[in-house]
Amino acid sequence: MTMPSTPTSPLQTQTATKPLGSSPGFWTRARRNPSFVIGAVLSLLLIAAAALSLFWTPWPLDEVNMDAALQSPSSAHWLGTDAYGRDVLSYLLAGAQSSILVGVIAVSIGLAIGTALGLLAAARRGWVEELIMRIADFTFAFPALLLAIMLTAVYGPGIVNAIVAIGIFYIPTFARVTRASANSIWTRDYILAAQACGKGQWRITLEHVLPNILSALIVQATIQFALAILAEAALSYLGLGTQQPQPSWGRMLAEAQSLMFQSPLLAVWPGIAIALTVLGLNLLGDGLRDLLDPRLTRKR
């Protein structure tokens, strides 16, 4: 005797065929999130400016024309010229390269090393966790500016030393975020189930802990990227970061300082560029936090 099959509702069919872990509503929610939209637009403008300057700038970066020094914005020079007759817009576009370069490498250094140390501290606990956290506390005593001064005194000023200083300063930041997030994951029931199945600490860390804290690390990396751009501008302003002839927004501010009364716009343009970039990355980080945090998603 054949038993009649139970009819399957369209909702059950849709649930059964939907891939596990997919997020079909992510982009819909993203378009409705003003922080994400504004931050993404400003961040894309930064990337577009840097990419464009790799192939084209309105004027050559190495072209010096003292007869055209300190000109006001015009059809030939949309944002005017500096004290050497160089096009300000060209330098602004090329300066985005330095900001992205420093931000990406410095955040990558802090993210890679800090995440590894945070995962180790959460997995091993005990004296290992205590030692890593105390080293992190000690590193916090040396901010990026102080580290850059120390490196400059030994190896001389340059963008490499600025990247290393900022990257070292970010290691304890990512280590603390990773350790706090991982500790909350280690208390979950599915971690206990994995341990009961005989999985070791490192396998659990890679298969269960790390994937579940990636959203927090992505948000933190976005925010730290903005702070890295600020740090690079500050170090270049002090003469410890990007050096000539490589353009830098911070060095543009330093060069404009002595010309505030003759041409105040020279300080306005790089200041606006830094402000919009940092604002965009911070808004992007806030938007990603809202979109990637499951608790905030359920509230919406």
C-alpha positions as CSV (number, residue, x, y, z in Angstrom):
1,M,0.0,0.0,0.0
2,T,1.4,3.3,-1.0
3,M,1.1,6.2,1.4
4,P,0.0,9.5,-0.2
5,S,2.8,12.0,-0.3
6,T,2.5,15.1,1.8
7,P,2.1,18.3,-0.3
8,T,5.0,20.7,0.0
9,S,4.1,24.4,0.4
10,P,5.9,27.0,-1.8
11,L,7.4,28.5,1.4
12,Q,8.9,25.1,2.3
13,T,10.3,24.6,-1.2
14,Q,11.9,28.0,-1.2
15,T,13.4,27.4,2.2
16,A,14.8,24.0,1.1
17,T,16.3,25.3,-2.1
18,K,17.8,28.5,-0.6
19,P,21.6,28.1,-0.1
20,L,22.7,28.0,3.5
21,G,24.3,31.2,4.7
22,S,23.0,33.3,1.7
23,S,21.9,36.8,2.4
24,P,19.4,37.8,-0.4
25,G,18.4,40.9,1.5
26,F,21.8,42.3,2.1
27,W,21.9,44.8,-0.9
28,T,18.3,45.7,-0.3
29,R,19.1,46.7,3.3
30,A,22.3,48.3,2.2
31,R,20.5,50.6,-0.2
32,R,18.3,51.7,2.6
33,N,21.2,52.4,5.0
34,P,22.2,56.1,4.5
35,S,25.5,55.6,6.3
36,F,26.5,52.7,4.1
37,V,25.5,54.5,0.9
38,I,27.2,57.8,1.7
39,G,30.3,56.0,3.0
40,A,30.5,53.8,0.0
41,V,30.2,56.7,-2.5
42,L,32.9,58.7,-0.7
43,S,35.2,55.7,-0.5
44,L,34.7,54.8,-4.2
45,L,35.6,58.4,-5.0
46,L,38.9,58.0,-3.1
47,I,39.7,54.8,-5.0
48,A,38.7,56.4,-8.3
49,A,40.9,59.4,-7.7
50,A,43.9,57.2,-6.9
51,A,43.2,54.9,-9.9
52,L,42.8,57.9,-12.3
53,S,46.1,59.5,-11.1
54,L,48.0,56.3,-12.0
55,F,47.2,57.0,-15.7
56,W,46.3,60.6,-16.0
57,T,46.5,63.9,-14.2
58,P,45.5,67.4,-15.5
59,W,49.1,68.5,-15.4
60,P,52.4,66.6,-15.0
61,L,53.3,66.3,-11.3
62,D,57.0,67.3,-11.9
63,E,56.2,70.4,-14.0
64,V,57.4,73.5,-12.1
65,N,56.4,76.9,-13.5
66,M,57.3,79.8,-11.2
67,D,55.5,82.3,-13.5
68,A,52.2,80.5,-12.6
69,A,52.9,80.3,-8.9
70,L,50.0,80.8,-6.4
71,Q,47.3,81.3,-9.1
72,S,43.7,81.3,-8.2
73,P,41.3,78.6,-9.5
74,S,40.8,79.0,-13.3
75,S,39.9,77.0,-16.4
76,A,43.5,76.0,-16.8
77,H,44.0,75.0,-13.1
78,W,40.7,74.2,-11.6
79,L,42.0,74.4,-8.0
80,G,44.8,76.8,-8.6
81,T,48.6,76.3,-8.3
82,D,51.0,76.1,-5.4
83,A,54.2,78.1,-4.6
84,Y,56.1,76.3,-7.4
85,G,53.4,76.6,-10.0
86,R,52.3,73.0,-9.8
87,D,48.7,72.1,-10.4
88,V,46.9,71.5,-7.0
89,L,44.2,69.2,-8.5
90,S,46.9,66.9,-9.9
91,Y,48.6,66.7,-6.6
92,L,45.3,66.0,-4.8
93,L,44.5,63.1,-7.1
94,A,48.0,61.7,-6.8
95,G,48.0,62.2,-3.0
96,A,45.1,59.6,-2.8
97,Q,47.7,57.0,-3.8
98,S,49.8,57.6,-0.7
99,S,46.7,57.5,1.6
100,I,45.5,54.2,0.2
101,L,49.0,52.7,0.2
102,V,49.6,53.5,3.8
103,G,46.1,52.6,4.9
104,V,46.0,49.2,3.2
105,I,49.5,48.0,4.2
106,A,49.4,49.4,7.8
107,V,45.9,47.9,8.4
108,S,47.0,44.6,6.8
109,I,50.0,44.4,9.2
110,G,47.8,45.1,12.2
111,L,45.0,42.8,11.0
112,A,47.2,39.8,10.2
113,I,49.4,39.9,13.3
114,G,46.8,41.2,15.7
115,T,44.2,38.7,14.6
116,A,46.6,35.8,15.0
117,L,47.6,36.9,18.5
118,G,43.9,37.5,19.5
119,L,42.9,34.0,18.3
120,L,45.9,32.5,20.1
121,A,45.0,34.2,23.3
122,A,41.3,33.1,23.1
123,A,42.2,29.5,22.3
124,R,44.9,28.9,24.8
125,R,43.7,31.1,27.7
126,G,45.8,31.1,31.0
127,W,49.3,32.5,31.0
128,V,49.4,32.7,27.2
129,E,46.4,35.1,27.1
130,E,47.7,37.1,30.0
131,L,51.2,37.5,28.3
132,I,49.7,38.6,25.0
133,M,47.4,41.1,26.6
134,R,50.1,42.6,28.7
135,I,52.4,43.0,25.6
136,A,49.4,44.7,23.9
137,D,49.1,47.1,26.8
138,F,52.8,47.9,26.6
139,T,52.6,48.6,22.9
140,F,49.7,51.0,23.5
141,A,52.2,53.1,25.4
142,F,54.0,53.9,22.1
143,P,51.5,55.7,19.7
144,A,52.2,55.8,16.0
145,L,53.7,59.2,16.2
146,L,56.2,58.2,18.8
147,L,57.1,55.0,17.0
148,A,57.6,57.1,13.8
149,I,59.9,59.5,15.6
150,M,61.9,56.5,16.9
151,L,62.2,54.9,13.5
152,T,63.1,58.2,11.9
153,A,65.9,58.7,14.3
154,V,67.4,55.4,13.4
155,Y,66.5,54.9,9.7
156,G,65.5,58.4,8.5
157,P,62.1,59.8,7.5
158,G,60.0,58.0,4.8
159,I,56.7,56.4,3.9
160,V,58.0,52.9,4.8
161,N,58.8,53.9,8.4
162,A,55.4,55.6,8.6
163,I,53.7,52.4,7.5
164,V,55.6,50.3,9.9
165,A,54.9,52.6,12.8
166,I,51.2,52.7,12.1
167,G,51.0,49.0,11.5
168,I,52.7,48.2,14.8
169,F,50.4,50.5,16.7
170,Y,47.4,48.7,15.2
171,I,48.5,45.2,16.3
172,P,47.2,45.4,19.9
173,T,44.0,47.1,18.6
174,F,43.1,44.1,16.4
175,A,44.4,41.7,19.0
176,R,42.0,43.0,21.6
177,V,39.0,43.1,19.3
178,T,39.8,39.5,18.1
179,R,40.3,38.2,21.6
180,A,37.0,39.7,22.9
181,S,35.0,38.5,19.9
182,A,36.6,35.0,20.0
183,N,36.0,34.6,23.7
184,S,32.3,35.1,23.2
185,I,32.3,32.5,20.4
186,W,34.1,29.9,22.6
187,T,31.2,29.8,25.0
188,R,28.6,28.8,22.3
189,D,27.0,25.4,22.3
190,Y,28.2,24.4,18.9
191,I,31.8,24.9,20.1
192,L,31.1,22.5,22.9
193,A,29.7,20.1,20.3
194,A,32.8,20.4,18.2
195,Q,35.0,19.7,21.2
196,A,32.9,16.6,22.0
197,C,33.4,15.4,18.5
198,G,37.2,15.4,19.1
199,K,38.1,18.6,17.2
200,G,41.3,20.3,18.4
201,Q,41.7,24.0,19.3
202,W,43.2,25.1,16.1
203,R,40.6,23.3,13.9
204,I,37.8,24.8,15.9
205,T,39.5,28.2,15.7
206,L,39.8,28.1,11.9
207,E,36.4,26.4,11.1
208,H,34.1,28.0,13.7
209,V,35.7,30.9,15.6
210,L,37.3,32.9,12.8
211,P,34.4,32.8,10.3
212,N,32.0,34.0,13.0
213,I,34.2,37.1,14.0
214,L,35.0,38.2,10.4
215,S,32.2,40.8,10.4
216,A,33.6,42.4,13.5
217,L,37.1,42.4,12.0
218,I,35.9,43.9,8.7
219,V,34.2,46.8,10.5
220,Q,37.2,47.4,12.7
221,A,39.6,47.3,9.6
222,T,37.4,49.9,7.9
223,I,37.5,52.3,10.8
224,Q,41.2,51.8,11.3
225,F,41.8,52.5,7.6
226,A,40.3,56.0,8.2
227,L,42.6,56.5,11.2
228,A,45.6,55.3,9.2
229,I,45.0,58.0,6.6
230,L,44.8,60.6,9.4
231,A,48.0,59.3,10.9
232,E,49.8,59.4,7.6
233,A,48.7,63.0,7.0
234,A,49.9,63.9,10.5
235,L,53.3,62.2,10.0
236,S,53.8,63.8,6.5
237,Y,52.8,67.2,8.0
238,L,55.6,66.8,10.5
239,G,58.1,65.7,7.8
240,L,58.2,62.1,9.1
241,G,56.0,60.4,6.5
242,T,55.8,60.7,2.7
243,Q,58.8,62.6,1.2
244,Q,59.3,64.5,-2.0
245,P,58.6,63.9,-4.9
246,Q,55.7,61.6,-3.9
247,P,52.6,63.7,-3.3
248,S,50.9,63.6,0.1
249,W,47.9,65.5,1.5
250,G,49.7,66.0,4.8
251,R,52.8,67.5,3.2
252,M,50.5,69.8,1.1
253,L,49.1,71.1,4.4
254,A,52.6,71.7,5.7
255,E,53.7,73.6,2.6
256,A,50.5,75.7,2.7
257,Q,51.1,76.7,6.3
258,S,53.5,79.5,5.5
259,L,51.2,80.8,2.7
260,M,48.0,81.1,4.6
261,F,47.7,84.8,4.0
262,Q,48.8,84.8,0.3
263,S,46.8,81.7,-0.8
264,P,44.6,80.2,1.9
265,L,42.9,77.8,-0.5
266,L,46.2,75.7,-0.6
267,A,45.3,74.5,2.9
268,V,41.6,74.1,2.2
269,W,41.8,71.6,-0.6
270,P,43.9,68.9,1.1
271,G,41.9,69.5,4.3
272,I,38.6,68.8,2.5
273,A,40.1,65.7,0.9
274,I,41.2,64.3,4.2
275,A,37.9,65.2,6.0
276,L,35.8,63.6,3.2
277,T,37.9,60.5,3.1
278,V,37.8,59.9,6.8
279,L,34.1,60.7,7.0
280,G,33.4,58.3,4.2
281,L,35.3,55.4,5.7
282,N,33.8,56.0,9.1
283,L,30.3,56.0,7.7
284,L,31.1,52.9,5.7
285,G,32.3,51.2,8.9
286,D,29.1,52.2,10.7
287,G,27.0,51.0,7.8
288,L,28.8,47.6,7.6
289,R,28.4,47.2,11.4
290,D,24.6,47.7,11.0
291,L,24.4,45.3,8.1
292,L,26.7,42.5,9.3
293,D,25.7,42.4,13.0
294,P,22.9,39.8,13.2
295,R,21.4,41.4,16.3
296,L,21.1,44.8,14.6
297,T,19.7,43.0,11.5
298,R,16.9,41.4,13.5
299,K,16.0,44.7,15.1
300,R,15.4,46.1,11.7
